[in-house]
């Protein structure tokens, strides 16, 4: 048994295992949503289908489409999780963003 820091109540091994499994389940659900839906559960079915098409194209077309998908959904899911699920590196994604910024047309006044 362990003690919780806040209230010093004992925590059983079963409670610790339940907590660990809940955390793992939340991660697996997030990964599933990224792969299957392309959008989180709260979106409508039309939006999900559009996201799913983009994700499938990304697997066929390569990293640029995957990076675009990650960029569009960076406020929905953590970038590191999306990169892991889509099998691209986080540094590769950030490098892509840096290259985009450096090749963007500059305006001179």
Backbone torsions as a table, in degrees:
resi	resn	phi	psi	omega
1	UNK	NA	145.6	175.7
2	UNK	-116.8	164.3	177.2
3	UNK	-109.7	136.1	173.0
4	UNK	-70.8	139.8	-178.2
5	UNK	-66.8	-40.4	-172.4
6	UNK	-68.1	-48.3	-173.6
7	UNK	-121.2	2.9	176.6
8	UNK	58.5	31.6	175.1
9	UNK	-93.0	143.8	-178.4
10	UNK	-68.5	143.3	177.8
11	UNK	-116.9	125.4	-178.3
12	UNK	-79.2	165.8	177.8
13	UNK	-62.4	-35.3	178.7
14	UNK	-65.2	-41.1	178.7
15	UNK	-65.4	-38.5	177.4
16	UNK	-65.0	-41.2	178.7
17	UNK	-65.7	-40.9	177.8
18	UNK	-61.9	-43.0	178.6
19	UNK	-62.4	-43.8	178.8
20	UNK	-62.9	-42.6	-179.2
21	UNK	-68.4	-35.8	176.6
22	UNK	-63.3	-41.8	178.4
23	UNK	-63.0	-44.4	179.9
24	UNK	-65.0	-40.7	179.2
25	UNK	-62.5	-41.2	178.6
26	UNK	-62.2	-40.9	178.8
27	UNK	-65.4	-43.0	-179.3
28	UNK	-65.8	-39.3	177.6
29	UNK	-63.3	-40.4	178.8
30	UNK	-63.6	-44.5	179.0
31	UNK	-63.4	-39.5	178.0
32	UNK	-62.7	-44.0	179.6
33	UNK	-61.2	-39.7	179.4
34	UNK	-64.1	-46.1	-176.3
35	UNK	-74.2	-45.4	-172.5
36	UNK	-87.4	-40.0	-171.4
37	UNK	-98.2	-40.1	-172.7
38	UNK	79.9	-6.7	178.1
39	UNK	-146.3	155.0	177.5
40	UNK	-68.6	164.4	-176.4
41	UNK	-55.8	-29.3	-173.6
42	UNK	-74.7	-9.6	-178.5
43	UNK	-80.8	162.8	178.5
44	UNK	-76.7	165.7	-176.4
45	UNK	-66.6	-33.7	178.7
46	UNK	-63.4	-44.2	179.0
47	UNK	-64.9	-36.2	179.7
48	UNK	-64.8	-42.0	-179.2
49	UNK	-63.8	-39.6	178.4
50	UNK	-63.7	-43.2	178.6
51	UNK	-64.7	-37.1	179.9
52	UNK	-65.0	-39.8	178.2
53	UNK	-62.5	-44.6	-180.0
54	UNK	-61.1	-42.6	-178.5
55	UNK	-65.5	-43.0	178.7
56	UNK	-64.2	-40.1	177.0
57	UNK	-61.8	-36.9	-179.7
58	UNK	-61.0	-38.2	179.2
59	UNK	-67.6	-31.2	-179.4
60	UNK	-85.6	-39.3	-170.5
61	UNK	-91.1	-17.9	176.1
62	UNK	114.1	-165.0	-170.2
63	UNK	-67.3	-35.4	-175.0
64	UNK	-59.6	-41.2	179.4
65	UNK	-69.9	-37.9	177.2
66	UNK	-63.5	-43.5	179.0
67	UNK	-63.0	-39.0	178.2
68	UNK	-64.8	-40.2	177.4
69	UNK	-61.4	-45.7	-179.8
70	UNK	-62.3	-42.9	-178.7
71	UNK	-63.4	-40.8	179.3
72	UNK	-67.6	-28.1	-174.5
73	UNK	-110.4	18.0	-176.8
74	UNK	-67.4	-19.1	176.6
75	UNK	-89.7	-11.1	-178.1
76	UNK	-92.8	-49.3	-178.3
77	UNK	-126.9	153.7	176.8
78	UNK	-61.5	141.0	-178.6
79	UNK	-60.2	-41.3	-177.5
80	UNK	-62.6	-37.7	179.2
81	UNK	-68.9	-44.5	179.0
82	UNK	-60.7	-43.4	-180.0
83	UNK	-62.0	-42.2	179.9
84	UNK	-64.0	-44.2	-177.9
85	UNK	-67.9	-38.9	-178.3
86	UNK	-86.9	0.8	175.2
87	UNK	62.8	45.3	171.6
88	UNK	-128.2	157.8	-178.9
89	UNK	-85.9	149.8	178.0
90	UNK	-64.2	-41.3	179.9
91	UNK	-65.7	-34.8	176.1
92	UNK	-64.6	-40.0	178.0
93	UNK	-64.0	-47.5	-179.9
94	UNK	-66.6	-34.0	174.8
95	UNK	-63.7	-39.3	177.2
96	UNK	-61.6	-43.5	178.4
97	UNK	-63.0	-40.3	179.8
98	UNK	-65.9	-40.6	178.1
99	UNK	-65.3	-38.8	177.6
100	UNK	-61.8	-44.1	-178.1
101	UNK	-66.2	-36.8	-177.4
102	UNK	-76.2	-24.7	179.8
103	UNK	-96.1	-1.5	179.2
104	UNK	-66.7	142.4	179.4
105	UNK	-63.3	139.3	-179.1
106	UNK	-102.4	142.3	178.2
107	UNK	-102.4	130.5	175.7
108	UNK	-112.4	133.7	-179.0
109	UNK	-88.3	NA	NA
